[in-house]
Amino acid sequence: MTTPSNLSRRLFLQRAAVGTLLAAGGSTLAACASGGSEDSGSSTDGGGTKSDDNPFAVKEDAPLDVVIFKGGYGDDYAKAHEALYSKKFPKAQISHKGITDILPQLQPRFNGGNPPDVIDNSGASLLPMSTLASTGQLADLTPLLDAPSIDDKNVKVRDTLEPIGLEAAMLDGKPLVLEYVLTVYALWYNKALFDKNGWTPAKTWAEFLTLCEEIKKAGIAPIAFQGKHGNYIGQIVLDMAVKHGGHEVIKAIDSLEPDAWKHPSIKLGAEALLELRGKGYFMQGTEGLDHIQAQTAWNNGKAAFIPSGSWLENEQKKVAPADFLTTATYTPLLDGAKLPAECTRIAAGENFIVPEKAKNKPGGLEYLRIMLSKEAAGKFTELTGSPTIVKGSTEGIKLSPGAASSAALIKSGGTNNWTAYFAGWYSTMDKPSRSIMAELAAGRITADDFCNQMQKLADETAKNPSTKKQTRS
C-alpha cells in the first residue's frame, strides 16, 4: 500500500503502531474506555423503526461519521458504500474523511469519548486493535452477524461470509472487527512479459530454478522484493514451508508452541531463499528498497517476479505501464511437499470497526451490513482489484488481471489455502520478525540463525506476562 500495512493486507503489519502508542500516551486511550455519556452507544437500537430492512432501528436522519484509511485501496469504494447508505437513509448527513494517519487523528477523539461511527483502522499508523478490544472500546459485532443479510432476509449475514472472515473477526473471544478484504499473498508477474518470452510460472523447485536462469539470461532479474519490509519476502519462506510441512507448521507458530520455528520445513524454506540469493536471482540492491521503489522497478521490467498481497495492482496502477498485466501465481513446491502448488496464504484484512461509544452505533452497524451485500462487495472489487469475504460477490463482474488471478488462486487452493496470525495476535513479534526476515533475505544470517532467532522471539513473547496466548486447532 502507499503505507505498508497489516495482517490488513497485511496481517503482518496490523499492529505496527502499538509501540508508538504506548510510548506516546497509550494509557490515555486505555483510560477512556468509559468516556462519553453513560448511555452512549449502549444499545443497537437507534430510535428508528426496527424491521428486517432496518434490524438496528437506525434513525433515518441520524448523521453518520465515517473515517477511512486512504492507503493502497484508496477511498472511492467507501464513497460508493456511503452512496448506498444515503439511498437507504436520504435524510442522514454523512461525514466522510479519508486519511492515512489514523492514530494521531483519532486517538484524541477516543480520549474525548467522541469517536467516529465507522472506522477503517488500518495502515502503519493505526490504533492498536488489542488495546481497543481489551478496554471495551469496540462494539460487539454479534448483532451484525446475526442480522438478516441485505440480499436475502432469510439468510443471516454470517452465512454469507467466507469462514476466514468469521475467524478473523474474533478478538478477546468476541467478534469485534470486520476484516473485509480477502487478501491473497502470492508471487506476482507481468503476464504480457511472460507471454512475450514464452515463460510459464513453475510448480516445482527445480522448474523454478530453471525458469529463473532463463530470465536472468534474458537480462532481467528473476526476483525483486521490498527489502526494507522483510515480511514480503518472508511470506515466500513461510509459503514454501507450510506447503512442505502442512498446516500444522503455521498453526504451531501461531500457537507459540515450543520449537515451532525450528520445524525442518521452516529451515528448508529459508535455505531455498538463500539459494536464490546465492545464484544471483535477486535484483541488485533490492534489499535496500521500500515497497514502492521495488514494485516500481518491477513495473518497469527490471524484475520478473515480486512477492506481495492482492492490493499490489491497485497500489501500482498510477505507475504501471498501460499494457502491464499484474498476475498472481503460486510459489514453487519444495521436494516432498504435503500440499499442492496451487494453494497460497490468504488473509481477511482491513480492520473495519464500530466504536462502542459511537454516537450513531446502530448506523455504524448498518453501514457494515451494507458493505457485506453483494452489490457493495462487488463495487469494492471493481474499484480496488481485490476480493472481499462476501461469498459470490465477484460473480458477473469484469475483473482486472490482478483480481481475476487472485480469485483463481483462491479457488484452486480451496481448503489447502492457509493463513497466519502470529504477527497480528502478538504485537511484540511484528516488527522484530520483519527485521529477521530481512536479514535472511540479505544473506546476513544463515537458515539456522533464522530459525533460532525467530524461535527466541516467539519464546520471549510466550513468556511475556502481557501476552494473551491464543491457540489454533
C-alpha positions as CSV (number, residue, x, y, z in Angstrom):
1,M,0.0,0.0,0.0
2,T,1.1,3.6,0.0
3,T,1.9,2.8,3.6
4,P,2.7,-0.9,4.1
5,S,0.1,-2.4,6.4
6,N,-1.3,-5.1,8.4
7,L,-2.5,-8.5,8.6
8,S,-5.0,-5.9,6.5
9,R,-3.5,-6.6,3.7
10,R,-1.4,-7.2,5.9
11,L,-1.9,-9.2,8.8
12,F,1.9,-9.0,9.1
13,L,1.8,-5.2,9.8
14,Q,-1.5,-4.9,11.6
15,R,-0.2,-3.8,15.0
16,A,2.7,-1.6,13.8
17,A,1.6,1.3,15.9
18,V,1.4,-0.4,19.2
19,G,4.8,0.6,20.4
20,T,4.3,4.1,19.2
21,L,1.0,4.4,21.0
22,L,2.4,3.1,24.3
23,A,5.3,5.4,24.1
24,A,3.1,8.4,23.3
25,G,0.4,8.1,25.9
26,G,-1.5,4.9,25.0
27,S,-2.6,4.7,28.7
28,T,-4.8,7.7,27.9
29,L,-6.5,5.7,25.2
30,A,-7.0,2.8,27.6
31,A,-8.3,5.1,30.2
32,C,-11.1,6.4,28.0
33,A,-12.9,3.1,27.7
34,S,-15.8,4.5,29.6
35,G,-15.6,8.0,28.1
36,G,-18.7,9.8,26.9
37,S,-22.2,9.7,28.4
38,E,-23.2,6.6,30.3
39,D,-25.8,5.5,27.8
40,S,-23.8,6.5,24.7
41,G,-23.5,3.5,22.4
42,S,-25.1,1.2,25.0
43,S,-27.7,-0.3,22.6
44,T,-28.0,-1.3,18.9
45,D,-31.5,0.4,18.9
46,G,-31.1,3.7,17.2
47,G,-34.5,5.1,17.8
48,G,-36.0,4.3,14.4
49,T,-38.4,1.6,13.3
50,K,-37.0,-1.9,13.7
51,S,-37.5,-4.4,10.8
52,D,-35.7,-6.9,8.7
53,D,-34.7,-4.0,6.5
54,N,-33.6,-1.9,9.5
55,P,-32.6,-4.5,12.1
56,F,-30.8,-1.9,14.3
57,A,-33.6,0.6,14.2
58,V,-31.4,3.3,12.6
59,K,-33.0,6.7,12.9
60,E,-33.4,7.9,9.4
61,D,-32.0,11.4,9.9
62,A,-29.2,10.4,12.3
63,P,-25.8,11.7,11.0
64,L,-23.1,9.1,10.1
65,D,-19.4,9.8,10.7
66,V,-17.1,7.6,8.6
67,V,-13.3,7.6,8.6
68,I,-11.4,5.5,6.1
69,F,-7.7,4.7,5.8
70,K,-6.8,6.0,2.4
71,G,-4.0,3.7,1.5
72,G,-3.5,1.3,-1.4
73,Y,-7.2,0.8,-1.7
74,G,-7.9,4.5,-1.8
75,D,-11.3,5.6,-0.5
76,D,-13.5,5.7,-3.7
77,Y,-15.0,2.4,-2.6
78,A,-16.1,3.9,0.7
79,K,-17.8,6.8,-1.2
80,A,-19.7,4.2,-3.2
81,H,-20.8,2.4,0.0
82,E,-21.8,5.7,1.5
83,A,-24.0,6.3,-1.6
84,L,-25.8,3.0,-0.9
85,Y,-26.3,4.1,2.7
86,S,-27.7,7.5,1.6
87,K,-30.0,5.7,-0.8
88,K,-31.5,3.9,2.2
89,F,-31.4,6.9,4.6
90,P,-31.6,10.0,2.4
91,K,-32.1,12.3,5.3
92,A,-28.9,11.2,7.0
93,Q,-25.9,13.5,6.6
94,I,-22.7,11.6,6.1
95,S,-19.3,12.9,7.1
96,H,-16.5,11.3,5.1
97,K,-12.8,11.6,5.8
98,G,-10.1,9.7,4.0
99,I,-6.8,9.8,5.9
100,T,-3.5,7.9,6.3
101,D,-2.6,8.9,9.9
102,I,-5.3,7.1,11.8
103,L,-3.6,7.1,15.2
104,P,-2.7,10.8,15.7
105,Q,-6.0,12.0,14.3
106,L,-8.4,9.6,16.1
107,Q,-6.7,9.0,19.4
108,P,-7.9,12.4,20.7
109,R,-11.4,11.6,19.6
110,F,-11.4,8.3,21.5
111,N,-9.8,10.0,24.5
112,G,-12.6,12.6,24.4
113,G,-15.4,10.0,24.1
114,N,-16.4,11.2,20.7
115,P,-15.1,8.5,18.2
116,P,-16.5,8.2,14.6
117,D,-19.3,5.8,13.9
118,V,-17.3,3.6,11.4
119,I,-13.5,3.4,11.1
120,D,-11.2,1.6,8.6
121,N,-8.5,1.3,11.2
122,S,-5.5,0.3,9.0
123,G,-2.1,1.3,7.8
124,A,1.2,1.7,9.7
125,S,-0.3,4.4,12.0
126,L,-3.4,2.6,13.2
127,L,-5.0,2.4,16.6
128,P,-3.8,-0.8,18.2
129,M,-6.6,-3.4,18.0
130,S,-5.6,-5.2,21.1
131,T,-5.8,-2.1,23.2
132,L,-9.2,-1.2,21.8
133,A,-10.5,-4.7,22.4
134,S,-9.2,-5.1,25.9
135,T,-10.5,-1.7,27.1
136,G,-14.1,-2.3,25.8
137,Q,-14.0,0.3,23.1
138,L,-15.2,-1.9,20.2
139,A,-18.8,-2.7,19.6
140,D,-19.6,-6.4,19.6
141,L,-20.5,-7.4,16.0
142,T,-22.6,-10.4,17.0
143,P,-25.9,-8.5,16.3
144,L,-24.5,-7.7,12.8
145,L,-23.6,-11.3,12.1
146,D,-26.9,-12.5,13.3
147,A,-28.9,-9.8,11.4
148,P,-30.7,-10.6,8.1
149,S,-28.5,-10.1,5.1
150,I,-29.2,-7.3,2.6
151,D,-29.5,-9.8,-0.2
152,D,-31.8,-12.3,1.5
153,K,-33.7,-11.6,4.7
154,N,-33.9,-15.3,5.4
155,V,-30.1,-15.7,5.5
156,K,-28.0,-14.3,8.3
157,V,-25.1,-12.1,7.5
158,R,-22.7,-14.6,9.0
159,D,-23.8,-17.2,6.5
160,T,-22.9,-15.0,3.5
161,L,-19.3,-14.8,4.6
162,E,-16.2,-16.9,3.9
163,P,-15.3,-18.8,7.0
164,I,-12.0,-17.0,7.4
165,G,-13.9,-13.7,7.8
166,L,-15.7,-15.1,10.8
167,E,-12.4,-16.5,12.3
168,A,-10.6,-13.2,11.7
169,A,-13.3,-11.2,13.4
170,M,-12.6,-12.6,16.8
171,L,-10.7,-10.6,19.5
172,D,-10.9,-11.4,23.2
173,G,-13.4,-14.2,22.4
174,K,-15.9,-12.0,20.6
175,P,-16.4,-10.7,17.0
176,L,-15.1,-7.1,17.3
177,V,-13.6,-6.4,13.9
178,L,-14.8,-6.8,10.3
179,E,-11.8,-7.9,8.3
180,Y,-13.4,-7.1,5.0
181,V,-10.8,-7.7,2.3
182,L,-9.8,-11.2,1.3
183,T,-6.1,-10.7,0.6
184,V,-4.2,-13.2,-1.5
185,Y,-0.4,-13.4,-0.9
186,A,1.5,-14.6,-3.9
187,L,4.3,-14.2,-6.4
188,W,3.3,-11.6,-9.0
189,Y,4.4,-11.3,-12.6
190,N,3.6,-9.4,-15.7
191,K,1.7,-11.9,-17.9
192,A,2.4,-9.8,-21.0
193,L,6.1,-10.1,-20.4
194,F,5.9,-13.8,-19.8
195,D,3.7,-14.4,-22.9
196,K,6.2,-12.4,-25.0
197,N,9.1,-14.6,-23.8
198,G,7.2,-17.9,-23.7
199,W,7.7,-18.2,-19.9
200,T,5.3,-20.1,-17.6
201,P,5.3,-19.9,-13.8
202,A,6.9,-23.0,-12.3
203,K,5.3,-25.5,-9.9
204,T,8.4,-27.4,-8.6
205,W,11.6,-26.0,-7.1
206,A,13.7,-27.5,-9.9
207,E,11.5,-26.0,-12.5
208,F,11.6,-22.6,-10.8
209,L,15.4,-22.5,-10.7
210,T,15.4,-23.4,-14.4
211,L,13.0,-20.6,-15.1
212,C,15.0,-18.1,-13.1
213,E,18.1,-19.0,-15.1
214,E,16.3,-18.3,-18.3
215,I,15.0,-15.0,-17.1
216,K,18.5,-14.0,-15.9
217,K,20.0,-14.8,-19.3
218,A,17.4,-12.5,-20.9
219,G,18.9,-9.7,-18.9
220,I,16.1,-9.4,-16.3
221,A,16.4,-10.0,-12.6
222,P,14.2,-13.0,-11.7
223,I,13.1,-11.6,-8.4
224,A,12.7,-8.2,-6.7
225,F,11.5,-7.7,-3.2
226,Q,10.7,-4.9,-0.7
227,G,13.9,-5.2,1.3
228,K,13.0,-2.6,3.9
229,H,9.9,-4.6,4.8
230,G,11.1,-8.1,5.4
231,N,7.6,-9.6,5.8
232,Y,7.1,-9.5,2.0
233,I,9.9,-11.9,1.1
234,G,9.4,-13.7,4.4
235,Q,6.0,-14.7,3.1
236,I,7.6,-16.7,0.4
237,V,9.7,-18.6,3.0
238,L,6.5,-19.3,5.0
239,D,4.5,-20.3,2.0
240,M,7.1,-22.9,0.9
241,A,7.4,-24.1,4.5
242,V,3.7,-24.6,5.0
243,K,3.2,-26.3,1.7
244,H,6.1,-28.6,2.6
245,G,5.1,-29.4,6.1
246,G,1.4,-28.9,6.1
247,H,-1.0,-26.6,8.0
248,E,0.4,-27.9,11.3
249,V,3.5,-25.8,10.7
250,I,1.8,-22.4,10.8
251,K,-0.7,-23.5,13.5
252,A,2.2,-24.3,15.8
253,I,3.8,-21.0,15.1
254,D,0.6,-19.1,15.8
255,S,0.0,-21.0,19.0
256,L,3.6,-20.2,20.3
257,E,4.4,-23.8,20.6
258,P,8.0,-24.7,21.7
259,D,10.4,-25.1,18.7
260,A,7.7,-24.3,16.2
261,W,10.1,-22.1,14.2
262,K,12.7,-24.9,14.2
263,H,10.5,-27.2,12.2
264,P,12.5,-28.8,9.4
265,S,10.2,-27.3,6.8
266,I,10.9,-23.8,8.0
267,K,14.7,-24.4,7.6
268,L,14.1,-25.8,4.1
269,G,12.2,-22.7,3.1
270,A,15.0,-20.4,4.5
271,E,17.6,-22.4,2.7
272,A,15.7,-22.2,-0.6
273,L,15.6,-18.4,-0.2
274,L,19.4,-18.3,0.4
275,E,19.9,-20.5,-2.7
276,L,18.1,-17.9,-4.8
277,R,20.4,-15.2,-3.4
278,G,23.5,-17.4,-4.0
279,K,22.6,-18.0,-7.6
280,G,22.2,-14.2,-8.2
281,Y,18.5,-14.3,-8.9
282,F,17.6,-11.2,-6.8
283,M,17.6,-7.8,-8.3
284,Q,20.7,-5.9,-7.4
285,G,20.1,-3.5,-4.5
286,T,16.6,-4.8,-3.8
287,E,17.3,-5.4,-0.1
288,G,17.6,-1.6,0.4
289,L,14.3,-0.7,-1.3
290,D,11.0,0.1,0.2
291,H,7.8,-1.4,-1.2
292,I,7.0,1.4,-3.7
293,Q,10.6,1.5,-5.0
294,A,10.9,-2.3,-5.5
295,Q,7.4,-2.5,-7.1
296,T,8.1,0.4,-9.4
297,A,11.3,-1.3,-10.6
298,W,9.2,-4.4,-11.2
299,N,6.7,-2.4,-13.1
300,N,9.5,-1.0,-15.2
301,G,10.6,-4.5,-16.3
302,K,13.7,-4.8,-14.2
303,A,12.5,-7.9,-12.4
304,A,10.1,-10.8,-13.4
305,F,8.6,-11.7,-10.0
306,I,7.8,-9.8,-6.8
307,P,6.1,-11.1,-3.6
308,S,3.1,-9.1,-2.4
309,G,-0.6,-9.2,-1.5
310,S,-3.5,-8.6,-3.8
311,W,-3.5,-4.9,-3.1
312,L,-0.5,-4.7,-5.4
313,E,-2.3,-4.0,-8.6
314,N,-4.4,-1.1,-7.2
315,E,-1.4,0.3,-5.4
316,Q,0.7,0.4,-8.5
317,K,-1.9,1.4,-11.1
318,K,-0.6,5.0,-11.3
319,V,2.9,3.9,-12.3
320,A,2.3,0.6,-14.1
321,P,2.5,0.8,-18.0
322,A,-0.9,0.6,-19.7
323,D,-0.1,-2.9,-21.1
324,F,1.1,-4.3,-17.8
325,L,-0.9,-7.4,-16.7
326,T,-0.5,-7.8,-13.0
327,T,-1.0,-11.5,-12.3
328,A,-0.8,-13.7,-9.2
329,T,0.8,-17.1,-9.2
330,Y,1.8,-19.7,-6.6
331,T,5.3,-20.1,-5.0
332,P,7.1,-23.3,-6.1
333,L,7.0,-26.6,-4.2
334,L,10.0,-27.9,-2.3
335,D,10.6,-31.6,-2.8
336,G,8.4,-33.8,-0.6
337,A,5.7,-31.1,-0.1
338,K,2.4,-32.2,1.6
339,L,0.2,-29.5,-0.1
340,P,-0.2,-28.8,-3.8
341,A,1.4,-25.9,-5.6
342,E,-1.9,-24.3,-6.4
343,C,-2.6,-23.0,-2.9
344,T,-1.4,-20.0,-1.0
345,R,-1.7,-17.9,2.0
346,I,-4.9,-15.9,2.2
347,A,-6.0,-13.5,4.9
348,A,-9.0,-11.5,5.9
349,G,-7.8,-8.0,6.4
350,E,-8.6,-4.2,6.7
351,N,-9.9,-3.5,10.2
352,F,-13.4,-2.0,10.0
353,I,-14.7,-1.2,13.4
354,V,-17.6,0.4,15.1
355,P,-16.7,2.1,18.4
356,E,-18.8,1.1,21.4
357,K,-19.2,4.8,22.3
358,A,-20.0,5.9,18.7
359,K,-22.9,8.5,18.7
360,N,-24.6,6.5,15.9
361,K,-23.5,3.0,16.6
362,P,-26.7,1.5,15.0
363,G,-25.8,3.4,11.8
364,G,-22.3,2.1,12.0
365,L,-23.5,-1.5,12.2
366,E,-25.9,-0.9,9.3
367,Y,-23.1,0.6,7.2
368,L,-21.1,-2.6,7.8
369,R,-24.2,-4.6,6.9
370,I,-24.5,-2.7,3.6
371,M,-20.8,-3.3,3.0
372,L,-21.5,-7.0,3.2
373,S,-24.1,-7.0,0.5
374,K,-23.0,-8.5,-2.9
375,E,-23.5,-5.1,-4.6
376,A,-21.2,-3.2,-2.2
377,A,-18.7,-6.0,-2.1
378,G,-18.7,-6.2,-5.9
379,K,-18.2,-2.5,-6.1
380,F,-15.2,-2.8,-3.8
381,T,-13.6,-5.4,-6.1
382,E,-14.3,-3.3,-9.2
383,L,-12.6,-0.3,-7.7
384,T,-9.7,-1.9,-6.0
385,G,-9.0,-5.2,-7.8
386,S,-9.2,-7.1,-4.5
387,P,-11.9,-9.7,-3.4
388,T,-13.8,-9.5,-0.2
389,I,-15.0,-12.0,2.4
390,V,-18.5,-11.9,0.9
391,K,-19.3,-15.2,-0.9
392,G,-20.0,-14.9,-4.6
393,S,-19.5,-11.2,-4.7
394,T,-17.3,-11.4,-7.9
395,E,-19.9,-13.2,-9.9
396,G,-20.8,-11.4,-13.1
397,I,-18.2,-8.7,-12.5
398,K,-15.5,-8.0,-15.1
399,L,-12.3,-8.4,-13.1
400,S,-8.9,-6.9,-13.7
401,P,-6.0,-9.3,-14.3
402,G,-4.9,-9.0,-10.6
403,A,-8.4,-9.6,-9.2
404,A,-9.1,-12.4,-11.7
405,S,-5.8,-14.2,-10.9
406,S,-6.4,-13.7,-7.2
407,A,-9.8,-15.2,-7.4
408,A,-8.4,-18.2,-9.4
409,L,-5.8,-18.8,-6.9
410,I,-8.3,-18.8,-4.0
411,K,-10.4,-21.3,-6.0
412,S,-7.6,-23.6,-6.9
413,G,-6.3,-23.7,-3.4
414,G,-9.6,-24.4,-1.8
415,T,-9.2,-25.9,1.7
416,N,-5.5,-26.1,1.2
417,N,-5.1,-22.4,1.4
418,W,-3.7,-21.3,4.7
419,T,-3.5,-18.2,6.9
420,A,-1.2,-16.8,9.7
421,Y,-2.0,-14.8,12.8
422,F,1.2,-14.6,14.8
423,A,2.2,-11.0,13.8
424,G,-1.3,-9.7,14.5
425,W,-2.0,-11.7,17.7
426,Y,1.3,-10.8,19.3
427,S,2.5,-7.2,18.7
428,T,5.9,-8.0,20.2
429,M,6.6,-10.3,17.2
430,D,5.5,-8.0,14.4
431,K,8.4,-5.6,13.7
432,P,11.2,-7.9,15.0
433,S,10.1,-10.7,12.8
434,R,10.2,-8.5,9.8
435,S,13.7,-7.5,10.6
436,I,14.8,-11.1,11.0
437,M,13.2,-12.0,7.7
438,A,15.0,-9.0,6.0
439,E,18.4,-10.2,7.4
440,L,17.8,-13.6,5.9
441,A,16.9,-12.3,2.5
442,A,20.0,-10.0,2.6
443,G,22.2,-13.1,3.3
444,R,23.4,-11.7,6.6
445,I,22.2,-14.7,8.6
446,T,22.0,-18.5,7.9
447,A,18.9,-20.6,7.8
448,D,19.8,-22.0,11.2
449,D,20.2,-18.4,12.5
450,F,16.8,-17.5,11.1
451,C,15.1,-20.4,12.8
452,N,16.9,-19.8,16.1
453,Q,16.2,-16.0,16.1
454,M,12.5,-16.4,15.3
455,Q,12.1,-19.1,17.9
456,K,13.8,-16.9,20.5
457,L,11.4,-14.1,19.6
458,A,8.5,-16.4,20.0
459,D,9.7,-17.8,23.3
460,E,10.2,-14.3,24.7
461,T,6.7,-13.4,23.6
462,A,5.2,-16.6,25.2
463,K,7.0,-15.8,28.5
464,N,5.9,-12.1,28.5
465,P,3.3,-11.6,31.2
466,S,1.4,-9.2,28.9
467,T,1.0,-11.8,26.2
468,K,-2.5,-13.2,25.8
469,K,-1.6,-16.6,24.2
470,Q,-4.0,-17.9,21.6
471,T,-4.1,-21.4,20.1
472,R,-5.2,-22.8,16.8
473,S,-6.6,-26.3,16.4
